[in-house]
Amino acid sequence: MSTTVLPQTSTWNIDAAHSAAEFKVKHMMISSVKGRFAAIKGSLALDAADVPNSPVAPSLDSSSIHTNDPQRGAHLSTAPYGNIRVGLAATAKINRKDFGLTWNAALETGGILVGDEVTISLDVQFVKA
């Protein structure tokens, strides 16, 4: 009988297509502005004997920042002082099948490709009209 010995440490690379690097920063201390880095790279040196202490080396390209608002930088540098504002944050969970999104595929290893539960989060700011 032969025995296969697995390496104690192995190197893994970030799968950028299935990963996210996001940021969130408070705006005027009442709501949060979010954005993301489109370019994420990095690696994990997985130590099978000590997984929690396996080193991760991520790399984010600052030129790949997206905030969903091309004028946000200019807007924030000339803050709308004197306006009354209020912010709120909320999270909800829905079932995608309730909206007719029923396509899925079984995985060879068990389970399904796409989960049914979708989390929606809001982090919004209002200016008094």
N, CA, C and O of each residue as an XYZ file, in Angstrom:
516
protein
N       0.832     -1.154      0.000
C       0.000      0.000      0.000
C       0.890      1.234      0.000
O       1.851      1.317      0.765
N       0.560      2.207     -0.876
C       1.334      3.451     -0.907
C       0.544      4.549     -0.191
O      -0.687      4.540     -0.154
N       1.279      5.468      0.361
C       0.667      6.579      1.079
C       1.041      7.876      0.390
O       2.207      8.120      0.077
N       0.028      8.709      0.159
C       0.279     10.013     -0.442
C       0.470     11.023      0.675
O      -0.370     11.141      1.567
N       1.560     11.739      0.625
C       1.839     12.761      1.627
C       1.580     14.127      1.010
O       2.189     14.494      0.005
N       0.676     14.868      1.618
C       0.368     16.205      1.125
C       1.374     17.201      1.686
O       1.835     17.049      2.817
N       1.717     18.218      0.902
C       2.675     19.207      1.401
C       2.095     19.948      2.607
O       0.892     20.195      2.684
N       2.961     20.288      3.525
C       2.544     21.003      4.730
C       2.086     22.421      4.388
O       1.106     22.914      4.947
N       2.798     23.069      3.470
C       2.470     24.428      3.053
C       2.282     24.451      1.544
O       3.057     23.851      0.800
N       1.237     25.155      1.100
C       0.995     25.299     -0.337
C       0.624     26.748     -0.628
O       0.101     27.451      0.237
N       0.896     27.186     -1.846
C       0.623     28.569     -2.244
C      -0.654     28.625     -3.059
O      -0.885     27.799     -3.943
N      -1.483     29.615     -2.747
C      -2.761     29.831     -3.423
C      -2.800     31.281     -3.892
O      -2.327     32.173     -3.187
N      -3.364     31.527     -5.083
C      -3.487     32.886     -5.616
C      -4.942     33.340     -5.531
O      -5.862     32.534     -5.667
N      -5.141     34.642     -5.305
C      -6.497     35.198     -5.271
C      -7.147     35.024     -6.636
O      -6.533     35.313     -7.663
N      -8.379     34.556     -6.647
C      -9.193     34.447     -7.854
C      -9.954     35.771     -7.972
O     -11.029     35.924     -7.392
N      -9.397     36.723     -8.721
C      -9.953     38.076     -8.790
C     -11.384     38.117     -9.308
O     -12.158     38.986     -8.908
N     -11.747     37.199    -10.185
C     -13.101     37.190    -10.733
C     -14.144     36.800     -9.698
O     -15.329     37.084     -9.875
N     -13.720     36.156     -8.624
C     -14.652     35.708     -7.596
C     -14.305     36.276     -6.225
O     -14.622     35.676     -5.197
N     -13.657     37.432     -6.216
C     -13.243     38.079     -4.980
C     -13.634     39.549     -5.031
O     -13.909     40.090     -6.102
N     -13.657     40.186     -3.875
C     -13.992     41.604     -3.811
C     -13.120     42.299     -2.785
O     -12.826     41.751     -1.722
N     -12.714     43.502     -3.114
C     -12.005     44.375     -2.176
C     -12.801     45.674     -2.137
O     -12.796     46.443     -3.098
N     -13.476     45.908     -1.040
C     -14.363     47.046     -0.916
C     -13.934     47.922      0.253
O     -13.231     47.470      1.156
N     -14.362     49.170      0.227
C     -14.089     50.055      1.352
C     -15.340     50.837      1.691
O     -16.260     50.953      0.881
N     -15.360     51.370      2.899
C     -16.480     52.161      3.377
C     -15.917     53.240      4.286
O     -15.078     52.961      5.142
N     -16.376     54.475      4.102
C     -15.900     55.586      4.927
C     -17.104     56.454      5.299
O     -17.984     56.700      4.475
N     -17.127     56.908      6.537
C     -18.214     57.763      7.002
C     -18.151     59.120      6.311
O     -17.073     59.679      6.111
N     -19.326     59.642      5.948
C     -19.439     60.972      5.365
C     -20.232     61.826      6.337
O     -21.396     61.540      6.617
N     -19.610     62.864      6.846
C     -20.227     63.788      7.802
C     -20.751     63.074      9.048
O     -21.655     63.574      9.717
N     -20.200     61.941      9.351
C     -20.523     61.147     10.534
C     -21.964     60.639     10.573
O     -22.441     60.253     11.641
N     -22.679     60.629      9.428
C     -24.062     60.153      9.456
C     -24.362     59.043      8.468
O     -25.328     58.304      8.660
N     -23.581     58.902      7.437
C     -23.783     57.791      6.511
C     -22.430     57.374      5.960
O     -21.431     58.070      6.139
N     -22.411     56.255      5.303
C     -21.161     55.734      4.773
C     -21.160     55.759      3.255
O     -22.171     55.471      2.613
N     -20.015     56.107      2.692
C     -19.798     56.064      1.251
C     -18.968     54.820      0.986
O     -17.963     54.580      1.656
N     -19.387     54.035      0.013
C     -18.698     52.787     -0.286
C     -18.062     52.839     -1.672
O     -18.475     53.602     -2.545
N     -17.071     52.025     -1.834
C     -16.412     51.895     -3.123
C     -15.705     50.557     -3.185
O     -15.793     49.745     -2.264
N     -15.001     50.342     -4.286
C     -14.307     49.068     -4.441
C     -13.032     49.263     -5.240
O     -12.864     50.254     -5.951
N     -12.155     48.312     -5.107
C     -10.936     48.256     -5.915
C     -11.179     47.193     -6.980
O     -11.434     46.034     -6.654
N     -11.100     47.578     -8.242
C     -11.344     46.625     -9.321
C     -10.179     45.650     -9.485
O     -10.379     44.508     -9.900
N      -8.972     46.094     -9.165
C      -7.789     45.252     -9.350
C      -7.311     44.726     -7.999
O      -6.814     45.480     -7.163
N      -7.468     43.439     -7.808
C      -7.019     42.788     -6.579
C      -6.166     41.592     -6.957
O      -6.547     40.776     -7.796
N      -5.021     41.503     -6.333
C      -4.108     40.379     -6.533
C      -3.609     39.947     -5.165
O      -3.822     40.639     -4.169
N      -2.962     38.831     -5.125
C      -2.361     38.412     -3.874
C      -2.275     36.909     -3.758
O      -2.692     36.163     -4.645
N      -1.715     36.485     -2.624
C      -1.529     35.055     -2.419
C      -1.712     34.684     -0.959
O      -1.701     35.532     -0.067
N      -1.877     33.410     -0.752
C      -2.016     32.811      0.570
C      -1.000     31.683      0.652
O      -0.947     30.827     -0.231
N      -0.206     31.677      1.694
C       0.709     30.559      1.950
C       0.017     29.690      2.995
O       0.210     29.867      4.198
N      -0.785     28.757      2.517
C      -1.609     27.932      3.400
C      -0.768     26.901      4.131
O      -0.133     26.041      3.520
N      -0.778     27.005      5.444
C      -0.101     26.042      6.298
C      -1.166     25.099      6.833
O      -1.918     25.467      7.735
N      -1.242     23.905      6.300
C      -2.286     22.948      6.662
C      -2.287     22.616      8.146
O      -3.331     22.267      8.697
N      -1.153     22.716      8.794
C      -1.058     22.400     10.217
C      -1.443     23.585     11.105
O      -1.725     23.404     12.289
N      -1.455     24.797     10.539
C      -1.734     25.996     11.336
C      -2.473     27.016     10.461
O      -1.955     28.103     10.203
N      -3.675     26.668     10.008
C      -4.431     27.485      9.064
C      -4.630     28.930      9.536
O      -4.412     29.840      8.736
N      -5.030     29.196     10.788
C      -5.247     30.593     11.199
C      -4.004     31.476     11.105
O      -4.131     32.697     11.008
N      -2.837     30.902     11.130
C      -1.606     31.681     11.036
C      -0.962     31.620      9.657
O       0.224     31.918      9.513
N      -1.721     31.242      8.659
C      -1.216     31.212      7.290
C      -1.136     32.637      6.764
O      -2.141     33.347      6.791
N       0.032     33.084      6.282
C       0.162     34.472      5.822
C      -0.566     34.736      4.505
O      -0.531     33.933      3.573
N      -1.232     35.907      4.467
C      -1.931     36.378      3.279
C      -1.232     37.650      2.828
O      -0.908     38.509      3.647
N      -1.001     37.771      1.527
C      -0.328     38.949      0.975
C      -1.188     39.553     -0.131
O      -0.968     39.265     -1.308
N      -2.185     40.404      0.237
C      -3.025     41.024     -0.796
C      -2.350     42.247     -1.398
O      -1.471     42.852     -0.786
N      -2.774     42.599     -2.606
C      -2.256     43.778     -3.286
C      -3.426     44.458     -3.992
O      -4.092     43.855     -4.833
N      -3.667     45.729     -3.637
C      -4.756     46.496     -4.231
C      -4.172     47.646     -5.034
O      -3.323     48.388     -4.540
N      -4.625     47.791     -6.271
C      -4.151     48.860     -7.142
C      -5.000     50.106     -6.893
O      -6.181     50.122     -7.238
N      -4.414     51.149     -6.298
C      -5.180     52.348     -5.947
C      -5.761     53.056     -7.172
O      -6.743     53.787     -7.044
N      -5.183     52.857     -8.340
C      -5.740     53.489     -9.544
C      -6.996     52.777    -10.027
O      -7.643     53.248    -10.962
N      -7.359     51.652     -9.411
C      -8.553     50.910     -9.824
C      -9.757     51.192     -8.925
O     -10.742     50.455     -8.964
N      -9.686     52.265     -8.107
C     -10.796     52.602     -7.201
C     -12.011     53.052     -7.995
O     -11.905     53.854     -8.923
N     -13.173     52.518     -7.613
C     -14.462     52.918     -8.181
C     -15.393     53.274     -7.032
O     -15.547     52.499     -6.088
N     -16.022     54.460     -7.112
C     -16.945     54.882     -6.062
C     -18.376     55.024     -6.570
O     -19.254     55.466     -5.829
N     -18.618     54.657     -7.818
C     -19.939     54.760     -8.446
C     -20.389     56.206     -8.644
O     -21.569     56.459     -8.882
N     -19.463     57.147     -8.549
C     -19.783     58.556     -8.760
C     -18.525     59.291     -9.185
O     -17.702     59.636     -8.338
N     -18.356     59.539    -10.483
C     -17.126     60.168    -10.966
C     -16.869     61.556    -10.379
O     -15.721     62.000    -10.349
N     -17.902     62.247     -9.914
C     -17.738     63.595     -9.367
C     -17.607     63.601     -7.844
O     -17.553     64.667     -7.231
N     -17.556     62.423     -7.235
C     -17.528     62.362     -5.765
C     -16.343     63.114     -5.169
O     -16.504     63.831     -4.182
N     -15.179     62.964     -5.741
C     -14.004     63.646     -5.201
C     -14.184     65.150     -5.177
O     -13.894     65.793     -4.168
N     -14.657     65.719     -6.272
C     -14.880     67.166     -6.338
C     -15.965     67.581     -5.344
O     -15.851     68.614     -4.683
N     -16.992     66.785     -5.247
C     -18.091     67.089     -4.324
C     -17.615     67.097     -2.880
O     -17.953     68.005     -2.120
N     -16.851     66.116     -2.502
C     -16.397     66.023     -1.119
C     -15.393     67.121     -0.772
O     -15.296     67.525      0.386
N     -14.654     67.601     -1.754
C     -13.680     68.656     -1.462
C     -14.341     70.019     -1.314
O     -13.701     70.959     -0.842
N     -15.614     70.152     -1.707
C     -16.363     71.399     -1.517
C     -17.620     71.086     -0.722
O     -18.725     71.403     -1.163
N     -17.467     70.465      0.453
C     -18.572     69.978      1.288
C     -19.758     70.963      1.349
O     -19.506     72.158      1.510
N     -21.177     70.497      1.218
C     -22.445     71.247      1.262
C     -22.807     71.662      2.666
O     -23.821     71.226      3.209
N     -21.941     72.545      3.282
C     -22.156     72.995      4.663
C     -23.513     73.683      4.798
O     -24.002     74.304      3.855
N     -24.105     73.567      5.968
C     -25.348     74.247      6.269
C     -26.595     73.445      5.934
O     -27.692     73.853      6.317
N     -26.479     72.349      5.253
C     -27.646     71.528      4.945
C     -27.963     70.614      6.121
O     -27.058     70.118      6.792
N     -29.240     70.396      6.364
C     -29.660     69.453      7.396
C     -29.673     68.081      6.757
O     -30.249     67.888      5.686
N     -29.037     67.130      7.416
C     -28.908     65.786      6.863
C     -29.319     64.738      7.875
O     -29.291     64.965      9.085
N     -29.702     63.586      7.353
C     -29.982     62.423      8.190
C     -29.531     61.191      7.413
O     -29.641     61.148      6.188
N     -29.033     60.207      8.116
C     -28.570     58.989      7.458
C     -29.227     57.773      8.074
O     -29.673     57.806      9.221
N     -29.283     56.707      7.309
C     -29.789     55.456      7.840
C     -29.128     54.282      7.144
O     -28.660     54.375      6.009
N     -29.107     53.189      7.861
C     -28.567     51.945      7.305
C     -29.577     50.849      7.570
O     -30.176     50.799      8.645
N     -29.771     49.971      6.602
C     -30.715     48.868      6.752
C     -30.229     47.674      5.951
O     -29.552     47.820      4.933
N     -30.584     46.503      6.427
C     -30.243     45.262      5.732
C     -31.497     44.406      5.630
O     -32.270     44.301      6.582
N     -31.689     43.801      4.477
C     -32.830     42.905      4.278
C     -32.358     41.665      3.540
O     -31.379     41.699      2.794
N     -33.063     40.582      3.759
C     -32.773     39.352      3.030
C     -34.021     38.952      2.270
O     -35.130     38.967      2.804
N     -33.815     38.591      0.999
C     -34.918     38.136      0.162
C     -34.551     36.793     -0.449
O     -33.387     36.393     -0.448
N     -35.551     36.107     -0.965
C     -35.324     34.859     -1.686
C     -35.453     35.171     -3.165
O     -36.504     35.633     -3.610
N     -34.405     34.928     -3.930
C     -34.407     35.278     -5.351
C     -35.506     34.557     -6.119
O     -35.972     35.060     -7.141
N     -35.926     33.391     -5.646
C     -36.985     32.642     -6.327
C     -38.322     33.367     -6.258
O     -39.182     33.169     -7.117
N     -38.506     34.216     -5.228
C     -39.745     34.992     -5.115
C     -39.888     35.987     -6.261
O     -40.972     36.526     -6.482
N     -38.808     36.233     -6.988
C     -38.811     37.179     -8.094
C     -38.608     36.480     -9.437
O     -38.224     37.108    -10.423
N     -38.872     35.174     -9.462
C     -38.796     34.406    -10.703
C     -37.397     33.997    -11.111
O     -37.217     33.469    -12.209
N     -36.400     34.218    -10.272
C     -35.015     33.838    -10.591
C     -34.778     32.430    -10.057
O     -34.303     32.253     -8.936
N     -35.108     31.445    -10.861
C     -35.084     30.065    -10.388
C     -33.957     29.224    -10.967
O     -33.736     28.105    -10.503
N     -33.235     29.730    -11.972
C     -32.176     28.923    -12.592
C     -31.128     28.564    -11.552
O     -30.781     29.367    -10.686
N     -30.638     27.346    -11.659
C     -29.556     26.888    -10.802
C     -28.937     25.655    -11.427
O     -29.448     25.133    -12.418
N     -27.852     25.190    -10.859
C     -27.194     23.982    -11.331
C     -26.625     23.244    -10.127
O     -26.084     23.847     -9.200
N     -26.761     21.930    -10.168
C     -26.206     21.104     -9.091
C     -24.693     20.990     -9.268
O     -24.190     20.922    -10.390
N     -23.988     20.970     -8.162
C     -22.538     20.797     -8.188
C     -22.196     19.332     -7.986
O     -22.887     18.616     -7.262
N     -21.132     18.896     -8.629
C     -20.703     17.497     -8.492
C     -20.431     17.123     -7.043
O     -20.668     15.990     -6.626
N     -19.938     18.079     -6.291
C     -19.550     17.814     -4.901
C     -20.717     17.949     -3.930
O     -20.544     17.810     -2.719
N     -21.897     18.218     -4.460
C     -23.081     18.423     -3.629
C     -23.397     19.898     -3.545
O     -22.516     20.738     -3.729
N     -24.622     20.214     -3.275
C     -25.034     21.607     -3.188
C     -25.405     22.169     -4.536
O     -25.528     21.440     -5.520
N     -25.584     23.488     -4.573
C     -26.009     24.172     -5.782
C     -25.068     25.335     -6.101
O     -24.329     25.808     -5.237
N     -25.108     25.787     -7.360
C     -24.209     26.833     -7.835
C     -24.536     28.203     -7.245
O     -23.628     28.919     -6.823
N     -25.813     28.580     -7.206
C     -26.226     29.900     -6.733
C     -27.161     29.742     -5.542
O     -28.136     28.993     -5.613
N     -26.873     30.438     -4.453
C     -27.729     30.395     -3.272
C     -29.055     31.100     -3.531
O     -29.148     31.956     -4.410
N     -30.077     30.738     -2.763
C     -31.387     31.354     -2.912
C     -31.504     32.664     -2.137
O     -32.259     33.549     -2.538
N     -30.767     32.801     -1.031
C     -30.867     33.989     -0.187
C     -29.978     35.105     -0.714
O     -28.793     34.900     -0.977
N     -30.567     36.295     -0.866
C     -29.855     37.484     -1.328
C     -29.917     38.530     -0.223
O     -30.996     38.835      0.285
N     -28.774     39.078      0.149
C     -28.737     40.130      1.160
C     -28.647     41.473      0.454
O     -27.793     41.679     -0.408
N     -29.536     42.383      0.828
C     -29.549     43.732      0.283
C     -29.244     44.682      1.433
O     -29.848     44.587      2.501
N     -28.305     45.597      1.212
C     -27.995     46.557      2.264
C     -28.094     47.974      1.723
O     -27.711     48.250      0.586
N     -28.607     48.854      2.547
C     -28.719     50.269      2.221
C     -27.912     51.058      3.231
O     -27.946     50.775      4.429
N     -27.201     52.033      2.750
C     -26.488     52.972      3.600
C     -26.691     54.301      2.904
O     -25.945     54.632      1.982
N     -27.684     55.069      3.322
C     -28.103     56.238      2.570
C     -28.061     57.506      3.420
O     -28.094     57.457      4.650
N     -27.986     58.638      2.728
C     -27.965     59.946      3.354
C     -29.017     60.804      2.677
O     -29.157     60.773      1.455
N     -29.754     61.567      3.461
C     -30.785     62.453      2.925
C     -30.444     63.887      3.288
O     -29.883     64.154      4.350
N     -30.797     64.829      2.376
C     -30.668     66.256      2.634
C     -32.086     66.811      2.704
O     -32.905     66.547      1.823
N     -32.374     67.584      3.759
C     -33.717     68.140      3.923
C     -34.083     69.016      2.733
O     -33.313     69.887      2.328
N     -35.275     68.772      2.175
C     -35.740     69.521      0.982
C     -36.157     70.931      1.350
O     -36.571     71.699      0.481
